[in-house]
């Protein structure tokens, strides 16, 4: 007995069996039950989401022997013949193979004749966008004034290629890509009914690979059954799909977070041995960076499909929001350029080295220090921009005086050693009484969301090593349980177990927080440094003798 593939065996036979697309089902059912039946329907959507399936169910609803109904019986001769593809009044046409105008005219010549068996003669034209311009012109007249016994059901994956004149004469239904949970549920239903042994992580992987298409998912499920000799195991599915498990992805992400070259090299070697799909792996990394960014922004209730909650929290705490955004952008560009690499493995490994090598420049006013992973800073646009007529200025005063410049040259004093060095922060003794909150906060070893929260806190009261701090109402989203816990832990590591904080959310303009205090201090340093630069005799000589001028806001402080 020949084997019937799962996509055909489990094809829905009535509207109630459809997976998803409830917005389309509701409109069709209401139209059938109210007797408001249009003469032309257009179903659009990506492959495998149910376009032709819905069209066939609609054909059964129109021709069922019990009458026009939204729930065809499925047992009468008309329903059985439509399911089997042999109903004489259902004409299924593949437009991709019948693009010539003569084919369309031959087809439409029979429109005027009444149906032989059914109530309606139904024309189901699949991939209708493949018809030629002349074929559309031939079809247009019939669509405009069809006989009462004819219904047109058109399906396409590319509705943009249809003429507007055709679109305006059809009821258009846009079918959505199915959610992964919907595909998983249908697979579990089928495997349970088929009495097949399976592992749940394998079904999760197959549903992800289906990419919104139930038909593709069932085809992959058939392939997995063949690969696993009648069972669906996680190890077999990952090998078949060319993907890695969540533990390997988590290890890769941790190596990138910590800058551990040894671990990263080992993970890249392990991945290469699995013959994975590197394009898909970069896509999984993009989803992971997205999940980390969402966790940092919205808090602890965020989950990831690729890593467990502990790993997600560790990544969200160990990476700053700027680093996550940079990782996402670099991964996105690497995925786009992967086909330009000598091979996908080389392109992927270069992408991982790029993630390891760069980090964002800390924003102005922050006291955050970079992690010791030897990453090279990514220059900001202001740092990398060079004025065409600018001339470099030497640090030494004598070199500045001897420099010969063209008339009206612009000077960008980025390298002049005139910056005001910040005072070194005093080291706190855990046994001594706690000092000023800003002094304490500046010594805390914190990063990411915890650092963001600490920067926005204003001191209200202090009793020994206990602080009552205020957070502005518009920054309440930073007050997550993860950030509070990290701040409390860091404070007790610095001052001892009796140290604690209480955060009050309140809107007030009084006082300043750590970020505002740091920004004010930086502005003051900037102004002092600019005064020293402008007072430099060598610089004054250049501006006086050669007509040079200082580029505004071009002085860069060096820590």
N, C-alpha and C positions, 0 to 999 in steps of 0.2 A: 504494500500500500504506500503511495507516495506521501511524502511529508508535507504538511501545510505549514508555512512559516507563521510565526506568532502574530505578525502584523496583519495577516489576512484572516487567520483563525479567530482573532479577538477584535476584529473590526466591528465597531458599533453598528447595530441594526436598527436602533431607534434613538430618538432624541434623549431619552433618559439615560442611555448608556454612554453618552458622549463625555469625554474628559475635558473639563474646562469649557470655554467659549459660551458661557451662560448668557452673555449679552446678546449673542446671535440667536441662540436657542429661544430665548424669551421673545424676541421680536418675531421670529418665524411662527412659533406656537400661537402667539396672540393674533397674528395675521390670518393663520389657517382657521382658528376658532371663530374669528369675527367675520370671516368671508372676504377679507380685504387682501386678495391675492394679486400681486403685481405680475406683469407678463415677463419681466426680465430681472434676474438676480445676478449680482456680481460678488463673488467670494474672493477676497484677497488675503494674502498672508504668506509667510515663509513655508518651506517644504515641511510636510509631515504634521501639520497642525489641524487637519480635518476638513479641508475645502471640498474635495470630491466626496468624502464620506457624508458630509452634511447635504450635499447636492443629491446624493442617491437616496438618503432618508427622505428628503423633500419630495423626490419623485415617487417614492412609495406612499407618502402621505396623500399625494394627489391622485394616485391610481389604485389605492387599496380597494378591494372588492366590497368592504363593509361601508365604503363612502369616504369622502374627504375628511381626514382626521389627523390630529396632531400626534396620535399614537397608533401607527399602522400595526395591523395584527401580526404580520410576519409569517403567517401560516397559509394565507390564500395563495393561489397560483400566481397572481400578479406580484406579490411581495417576494415570493420565492424566486421567480424569474428575474426580478430586478437584482436581488442579492447574487444570483448566479451569473448575471450579465447577459441574459438572453431574452430580455423583454423587448419585443419588437417595436414598441412605441417609445423606448428610451434609446436615443441615438447618442452614443458617447464618441466624441470626435477629439482626436489629438491634434491641436492646431499646429504643433511643431512639425508634423509630417504632412499637413495639408494646407500649405501656405499659399498655393496658387489661387488666383481668382476663379479659374474654371472649376476647381474643386468646390469652392464656396457656392458658385452658381448651381452646380449639380445638386448640392445639398439643399439649397433653398428652393429649388424647383418643386420639391415634394412637400413644402410647408403648407400649401393650400389644401392638401388632401387630409381628410379626417383620420383620426387614429384608428388602427385596426382592432385593438383589443381594449386598450385603456380608455380612461376618461380624457386624458390629455396626451398630446404628443410632446415629449420633453427632449430638448436638445441640450446636452451637457457638453460644452466645449472647454476642454482643459488647455491651460497655457494659451489663453486666447490672445495674449499680447504678441504671439509669434505670427499672427496673420499679417499679410501684406497690406499696404495702403488700399489697393484695389479691392482686396477681399473685405476690408472694413467698409468700404463704400457700398459694396454689394450687400453686406449684412445690415447696413444702417437703415435702409428703406423698410426692411422686414421688422427691425426692432421698433421703428417708429409707428407702423400700423400692422401689428401681427394679427393673424386670425385668432378668434376666441379660444380655439382648442389647442393652442401652442404656448408652451412656456420655455423660456431660454434660461439656462443655468450656466453662467460663465465663471471660470476659475482662473486665477493668475497669481504668479509670485511677483510680478512687476507691473502694477497698475499704472505707473507713470508713463508707460509706453502706449497706453490706450488713448485713442483720440477722445477729446473732450465731448464730442458729439455722441460717442458711444456711452461714456460715463454718465452723461446727463439723462440717458434713457433707461438706466438700470437702478435698482435698489442696491446700494453698495454695503457690504458687510466686511469689516476688517477683522480678521481672526488674529488673536494675540499668540505670541510664543507661550508655550505652557510653562508654568512654574515647575521648578525642580521637585517640589513636594508632590505635585500632581502626578508627575511621571513616576516618582518613587512609589506612590500609593498604587498606581495601576500595575506596575511591575510586581509588587508584593501580592496583589490580588491574583494576577495571572499565575505566579509561581506557586502560590498556595493551592489554587484550583488544579494546577498541573502536578501537584505533589512532588515538587522539585526541591532538593536540598540547597540551601543558599546561606550566605553570610551577609549580614546587613551592610557592613562597610562596602562590600562589592556592589550592592544595589545603589548605594550613594554615589559611588564612582561612575557607574553606568549612567545614572540620571544626570550627573554633571556633564558627562561627555555627550549626552543627547542634545544639549544646547537648545532646549526649548522645543524639540521635535519628538513627539511620541513615536512616530514611525521609525526615526533613526534610533531611538532608545530601544525599541523592540528588536530592531535588526542587530544592534549590539548585544542584546540579551541572547538572541539566537546564536551569535558568534561565541559568546561566553559559554553557552551550554555545550557547543561543539568543542571549544578549547578545553573545557573542564570535564569532558566525558559525562555530561548529564548533570553536573553540579555547578554551582556558581560560587567560587571561592575568591576571597580578596586578593590573594597572591597571584592567582591566575589572571584576574581582571586587570590588575595593575600592570602586569607583564604584557598583557594583550594590548592595553591602551597606551603603553609607553609612558606611564606616569609613576610618581613616587608616592609613598605613603605619607601621612601627616607628620609622623615622627621625623622622617628625613627632611621634610620642608622646615619643620621647627628647628632642627639642628642647623640647617643652612642659614636661617634667619638669625639665630643666636650668634653664629660665627660672624655674620655681618655686623650685628649690633656691638659686639665686644671688640671687633677688629682682630680676632684671633686668626692669624694667617695659617697656623698649623692645622687648626680644625677646619678652616675653609678649604684648604688643599685636600684634606682627607674626604670632605663631603663631595667636592667636585670629582674626585677620583671614583667615589662610590656611585655617584650619579652616572658617570660615563660608563661604568660597567653594566648599568641597567638598560642602556640603549633607549633612553627616554625621548619623548617629544619635547625638544627644548622650547619650541614656540609655545606649547601648552604650559610648560613649566614657568615661563616668564609671565604668562597670564595668571597662573596661580599665585605667583609672588605679588602681582598687582592687586589681586583681591586681598591678599594678606596685608599689604601696606594700607589699603583702604580700611580694613577692619581695625587696624591699629590706630589710624587717625580718628575713626569714629569712636573708638574706646576712649581715646584721650579727650575727645570733645564732649561726649554724652555720658560717659561713666560706666559703671560696673555691669549694667544689664546688657551690654553689647556682647554678642557671641560671634565666633568665627567658624566657618565651615572647614577651615584648613588646619587649625591648631586648637588645642584645648584651652580652657580658660586661664590656667596658670601661666602657660606660655604667652598668651595674648597679653595678660597683665604685666608679665616681665618685659615684653617688648615695648609696651606702652610706657612703662616706667623708665626703662633703660635708654630709650631714644627720645630726643626732643621733638616737638612737633615740626620744627624746621627740617630735621634730619629725615623724618618720615616723608615729608613732602618732597624732599630732594630724592630719596630712594624711589618714590613713586614716579617722578619725572624721568629719572635715569633709566628705570626699568621699562617705562613706556617707550622711550626713544630707542632703547635697545631692542625691544620687540619689533618695532617698526623697521629697524635696520638689519634685522637678523639675516634676511636673505642676501644682503650685500656682503656678508662675511664669507671667508673662504669655505667654511662649513658651519653648521649650526652649533656644533660643540665649541668651536673657537669663538664664535660670536657670543655664546652664553657665558663662557668663562671670562671673556674680556669684559662683559657687562658686570659680572660679579667683582672683578678687580677694580672696575670703575666705582662701584658702590663702596668698596673698601678704601679707595684712595681719596675720596672727596668728602668734605663736610661743609655745611653752610657757615658763613661768617656770622657770629653772634650779633644780634640787633644792638643798635646804639643804646647805651644806658644799662645794659645787663652786665652783671658781674659773673656770668657763667663762664667757666673755663672749659676748653675742649678736652675730650677724652684722650688719653694717651694711646692712640692707635696709629699715630704717624700719618694721619690723613692730611693731604694738602688742602688748604682753604680754597673755596671757590670764590673768585673775586666778584665783587658787586659791580653792576654796570657803571657806577660812578668811579670805581677804582680802575676799571679796565679802559674807560674812555680816555683818549688822548687828544688834546687840541692840536690841530695840524701845525699851527705856528708856535706852539709852546716850546720852550727850551729848558732842559734840566738845570736845576740849581744845585750846586754842590753844598755839602753840609758845612764844610769849613768856610769861615768868613773870607779868608784870603782867596780861595778858589772862586767864591762868588764875585769878588772884586775884579779878578783877572779875566772873567768870562766875557767874551766879545759877542754881543747879541745884535741881530738886525733891528732896525728901527721899529718901534711900536710892537715889539714882541710881547707875548703873554707869558707870565711866570706862574707856574703851578707849584707852590712851595710844599710839596708833599713829603720831601725827604729832608727838609731842614730840621735839625735837632733842636727845636725850641719848645717841645711839648713839656707840659708840667707833669712830672711823674706823680702818680697817686701815692698817698701815704700808705705804708704797709699796714695791714690790719693786725691788731694785737691778738695774740693767741690767748684764748680763754682757758682758765683753769677750772676743771669740773668741780673742784672743791671750794672754789671761791664763790661769793655771792654773784648772782646773775647780773649782768650789766644792761646797757641800753638794748632795746629790742632790735634795732637796726644793726648794732654791732654783733649781736647774737645771730641774727638771720644771715648776715654776711659770711659767717663761719660754717653754716650748715652745709653738709655734703649732699645736696639734692639736685635733681634734674627733672626735666619733662614737666608733667602736670603738677607735681609737687612744687617745683620751682616757680611755675606760673602762679600758683595759689599764694605762695609766700611773698612774691613781689607785689601782690595787690592788697596785703593786709596792713591796717593802720593800728598802732597800739592805743588802747583805751585805758587799761589799768594794769598794774604790776604788783604782785605780792610775792616777794622772794623770787622763786623760779617758776612762778605761775603768771601767765599773761591772759588778759582778755583783749581780743583783737577784733577789729571791725572790717567787714568785707562789703564793698558797695553792692547795692542790689543788682546793678547791671552786670556785675561779674559773678553772680551767684552760680553760674554754670561751672565755674572752676572748683566749687566746693564739693567735690566728689569724695566718696568714702576712701577711695584709693589715695587721693592727694592728701587728705587729712591724716590718714594712717602713716603715710610716708613722712609727713612733716613732724608728727609726734615721735616717730622712731628716731629720726635724725636729731631732734631736740634732746631726747633722752640720751642718745649716744654722746652728745656734746656736754651736757650739763648733769647727767645722772637721772636715775629712775623717778625722782620726785618732780621733775620738770613736766609741765603740762600747758596746754593752750585751750582757750574757749573762743570760738568764732561766732560773732554776732553779725547777721546780715542787716545792714541799715544803709540808707542813702544819706550821705553827708559830704559836704565839701570841705569841712574842717580838717586840718592836718594833712599829712602826706604819707603815701605808702612807700615801700622800698623802691619800686620802679620809678616813681616820681622823684624821690630823693636822689637816686642814681642819675637820672636824666638831668636834674638841676646841677648836680656836681660836675657832670660831663660838660654841660653848657658853660659853666664857670671856667673850667679848665681850658675849653676851646677858646673862650674870649681872652684869657690870660696869654695863651700861646700865640694867638693872632697879634696881640699887642707887642709881644717880644719879637715876632717875625718882622712886623712893620717898623720896629725901632732898630733893626739890624742895619749898621752903616753900609755894609756891602749891598744889601738890597736897595737901600735908599739911593746909593750911587748908580745902580743899574736903572732904576726908574727915572732918575734925574738926567743921566747922560745918554741913555739910549731910548728913552720914551717907552720903556716896558711898563706893563701893569700887572698886578697880582690878580689871578683868576679868583673871583669871589667863592667862598666856601670850599676852597680846594685844599685847605690844610688838614692833614690827617694826623691824629694823635697816635703816639706809640706808647703801648703799656710797658 
